[in-house]
Amino acid sequence: MEKHEYDMPPKVFYGILNALDIDIGKFATNLFNDEPKAVMIYVKMYILYRKSQNKE
């Protein structure tokens, strides 16, 4: 799989889920099944991650 500069590193992804006390397995299953709440959580995580990377 090709890595892009805008990809969220797995360490960050799992760290956020752990900090929010979200079960990683259930979250991944819900995300792959397009469960709206999981998708919205992922989108918010990605937006916050990208904002943190764009600080100059």
Legacy VTK file of the C-alpha trace (Angstrom):
# vtk DataFile Version 3.0
C-alpha trace
ASCII
DATASET POLYDATA
POINTS 56 float
0.000 0.000 0.000
1.330 3.382 -0.983
1.949 5.802 1.877
0.995 9.451 1.462
2.106 12.428 3.497
-1.494 13.038 4.577
-2.060 9.520 5.957
-2.740 9.285 9.678
-0.092 7.017 11.220
-1.498 3.880 12.869
0.183 4.889 16.143
-1.859 8.108 16.179
-5.073 6.329 15.153
-4.791 3.672 17.852
-3.610 6.204 20.425
-6.682 8.371 19.925
-9.013 5.375 20.151
-7.290 4.228 23.345
-7.486 7.724 24.844
-11.216 7.828 24.072
-11.619 4.300 25.520
-13.048 3.008 22.236
-12.671 -0.714 21.494
-10.468 -0.882 18.411
-11.984 -4.103 17.038
-15.577 -2.923 17.323
-14.657 0.480 15.932
-12.904 -1.041 12.910
-15.857 -3.363 12.240
-18.322 -0.485 12.488
-16.144 1.706 10.288
-15.846 -0.964 7.573
-19.632 -1.457 7.730
-20.160 2.298 7.211
-21.808 2.765 10.613
-22.483 6.532 10.685
-21.183 7.170 14.219
-17.882 5.389 13.510
-17.468 7.248 10.235
-18.072 10.597 11.938
-15.576 9.783 14.703
-12.965 8.840 12.103
-13.610 11.988 10.076
-13.244 14.163 13.176
-10.016 12.360 14.149
-8.620 12.875 10.656
-9.555 16.564 10.564
-7.945 17.206 13.946
-4.840 15.279 12.919
-4.497 17.235 9.670
-4.989 20.562 11.476
-2.233 19.635 13.924
0.105 18.839 10.999
-0.548 22.122 9.176
0.670 24.420 11.970
3.564 26.499 10.753
LINES 1 57
56 0 1 2 3 4 5 6 7 8 9 10 11 12 13 14 15 16 17 18 19 20 21 22 23 24 25 26 27 28 29 30 31 32 33 34 35 36 37 38 39 40 41 42 43 44 45 46 47 48 49 50 51 52 53 54 55
